[in-house]
Amino acid sequence: MADKHRGRGAPRHGGWWFLAAIVLLYLIVGWLDPRLSAASFSRFVSTATELLPVFGVMFLLLWLFNRYARPGQVVKHLGRAAGMRAWLFSIGAGILSIGPAYLWYPVLGTLRSEGLRPGLAAAFLYSRAIKIPMLPLMAYYFGMSYATLFVVCVLLFSAIVGAAMDRWEGQRLELPR
């Protein structure tokens, strides 16, 4: 897969090497301890079965986005010229997002290829630490002041990390090749 987001055209094969290493590891464990290998494979199948519907919804959302969203819209609302509303949207979407972070990587990758600023992607991922359903539990166990300070710090630092990412990516893109 070509690394579109960093401006390098060379294909990357790291994912295939990782897959090959895992398959080799499974074969070695299967040879050394077949019961452990069978239990591990059973757990893998169980986890994959649980995640399949989530991946289905994710791919449906990606398909809908690719079908109806135009690059100009993404650039207008989440690109370099986007203002405070883009930051609020990105941080708010991160707070409201559900599921594991790795399920959001393909969505963010698609948005990045359409013009999403790297800082907004970073702010989205950073603000995922705030989980609204867990806030009452956090306040109960740690106190209201702790929960409030936690939320304020995550919101503040998601913007700081996002701005730093925008600056770093901007400087990196300007370097001569």
C-alpha positions as CSV (number, residue, x, y, z in Angstrom):
1,M,0.0,0.0,0.0
2,A,1.4,3.4,-0.9
3,D,1.9,5.9,1.9
4,K,-0.3,8.7,0.5
5,H,-0.4,10.8,3.6
6,R,3.3,11.4,3.9
7,G,4.0,12.2,0.3
8,R,6.2,9.1,-0.3
9,G,5.3,7.0,-3.3
10,A,7.2,3.8,-2.2
11,P,4.9,0.9,-1.3
12,R,5.0,-0.4,2.3
13,H,5.0,-4.1,2.9
14,G,5.2,-4.0,6.7
15,G,1.7,-5.3,7.2
16,W,2.4,-8.3,5.0
17,W,5.6,-9.1,6.9
18,F,3.7,-8.8,10.2
19,L,1.0,-11.2,9.0
20,A,3.7,-13.6,7.8
21,A,5.4,-13.4,11.2
22,I,2.1,-14.1,13.0
23,V,1.3,-17.1,10.8
24,L,4.8,-18.5,11.3
25,L,4.4,-18.0,15.1
26,Y,1.1,-19.9,15.0
27,L,2.7,-22.7,13.1
28,I,5.6,-22.9,15.6
29,V,3.2,-22.9,18.6
30,G,1.0,-25.5,16.8
31,W,4.0,-27.7,16.4
32,L,5.2,-27.3,20.0
33,D,1.8,-27.3,21.8
34,P,-1.3,-28.1,19.6
35,R,-3.8,-27.6,22.4
36,L,-2.5,-24.0,23.1
37,S,-2.6,-23.3,19.4
38,A,-6.2,-24.6,19.1
39,A,-7.3,-22.5,22.1
40,S,-5.6,-19.4,20.6
41,F,-7.1,-20.0,17.2
42,S,-10.5,-20.5,18.8
43,R,-10.2,-17.2,20.6
44,F,-9.2,-15.5,17.4
45,V,-12.2,-16.8,15.6
46,S,-14.5,-15.7,18.5
47,T,-13.0,-12.2,18.5
48,A,-13.2,-11.9,14.7
49,T,-16.9,-13.0,14.8
50,E,-17.6,-10.3,17.4
51,L,-15.8,-7.6,15.3
52,L,-17.3,-8.6,11.9
53,P,-20.5,-6.6,12.3
54,V,-18.6,-3.6,13.5
55,F,-16.3,-3.8,10.5
56,G,-19.4,-4.1,8.3
57,V,-20.8,-0.9,9.7
58,M,-17.5,0.8,9.4
59,F,-17.1,-0.2,5.8
60,L,-20.7,0.9,5.1
61,L,-20.0,4.3,6.6
62,L,-16.8,4.6,4.5
63,W,-18.7,3.6,1.4
64,L,-21.4,6.2,2.2
65,F,-18.8,8.9,2.8
66,N,-16.9,8.1,-0.4
67,R,-20.2,8.0,-2.3
68,Y,-21.7,11.3,-1.1
69,A,-18.9,13.4,0.3
70,R,-16.8,15.5,-2.1
71,P,-13.2,16.4,-1.5
72,G,-14.1,20.1,-1.6
73,Q,-16.6,19.7,1.2
74,V,-14.0,18.0,3.5
75,V,-11.4,20.6,2.6
76,K,-13.9,23.4,3.3
77,H,-15.0,22.1,6.7
78,L,-11.9,20.3,7.9
79,G,-9.0,21.5,5.7
80,R,-6.2,24.0,6.2
81,A,-8.5,27.0,6.1
82,A,-11.1,25.6,8.5
83,G,-11.4,27.5,11.7
84,M,-12.6,27.1,15.2
85,R,-15.7,25.2,14.1
86,A,-13.5,22.4,12.7
87,W,-11.7,22.1,16.0
88,L,-14.9,21.9,18.0
89,F,-16.4,19.4,15.6
90,S,-13.3,17.2,15.7
91,I,-13.0,17.2,19.5
92,G,-16.8,16.7,19.9
93,A,-16.8,13.8,17.4
94,G,-13.9,12.3,19.3
95,I,-15.8,12.5,22.6
96,L,-18.9,11.0,21.0
97,S,-17.1,8.3,19.1
98,I,-17.5,4.7,20.3
99,G,-15.6,1.5,19.8
100,P,-11.9,0.8,19.7
101,A,-9.6,3.5,18.2
102,Y,-8.2,1.2,15.5
103,L,-11.6,1.0,13.9
104,W,-11.4,4.8,13.4
105,Y,-8.0,4.7,11.6
106,P,-9.4,3.7,8.2
107,V,-12.0,6.5,8.5
108,L,-9.5,9.1,9.5
109,G,-7.1,7.8,6.8
110,T,-9.8,8.3,4.1
111,L,-10.6,11.8,5.5
112,R,-6.8,12.6,5.5
113,S,-6.6,11.7,1.8
114,E,-9.5,14.0,1.2
115,G,-7.9,16.9,2.9
116,L,-8.4,16.5,6.7
117,R,-5.8,18.4,8.6
118,P,-3.5,16.1,10.6
119,G,-4.1,18.2,13.8
120,L,-7.8,17.6,13.6
121,A,-7.3,13.9,13.3
122,A,-4.9,14.0,16.3
123,A,-7.4,16.1,18.3
124,F,-10.2,13.6,17.5
125,L,-8.0,10.6,18.6
126,Y,-6.9,12.4,21.8
127,S,-10.3,13.5,22.8
128,R,-11.6,9.9,22.7
129,A,-10.3,9.6,26.2
130,I,-13.4,11.4,27.4
131,K,-16.3,8.9,27.6
132,I,-19.6,10.5,28.6
133,P,-21.1,7.3,30.0
134,M,-18.1,6.8,32.3
135,L,-18.0,10.3,33.7
136,P,-20.5,9.7,36.5
137,L,-18.5,6.6,37.5
138,M,-15.3,8.6,37.4
139,A,-16.8,11.3,39.6
140,Y,-18.1,8.7,42.0
141,Y,-14.8,6.9,42.5
142,F,-12.4,9.9,42.1
143,G,-14.5,12.9,43.0
144,M,-16.1,15.6,41.0
145,S,-13.1,17.9,41.0
146,Y,-10.9,15.1,39.6
147,A,-13.4,14.3,36.8
148,T,-13.8,18.0,35.9
149,L,-10.0,18.5,35.8
150,F,-9.6,15.4,33.7
151,V,-12.1,16.6,31.2
152,V,-10.6,20.1,31.0
153,C,-7.1,18.7,30.6
154,V,-8.1,16.3,27.9
155,L,-9.9,19.1,26.0
156,L,-7.1,21.5,26.4
157,F,-4.4,19.0,25.4
158,S,-6.3,17.6,22.5
159,A,-6.2,21.1,21.0
160,I,-2.5,21.5,21.9
161,V,-1.5,18.2,20.5
162,G,-3.6,18.8,17.4
163,A,-2.0,22.2,16.9
164,A,1.5,20.7,17.4
165,M,0.7,18.0,14.9
166,D,-0.4,20.6,12.3
167,R,2.7,22.6,12.9
168,W,5.0,19.5,12.7
169,E,3.3,18.1,9.6
170,G,3.4,21.6,8.0
171,Q,7.1,22.0,8.6
172,R,7.8,18.4,7.5
173,L,6.1,18.9,4.2
174,E,8.2,22.0,3.5
175,L,11.5,20.2,3.8
176,P,13.4,19.7,0.5
177,R,13.5,16.2,-0.8
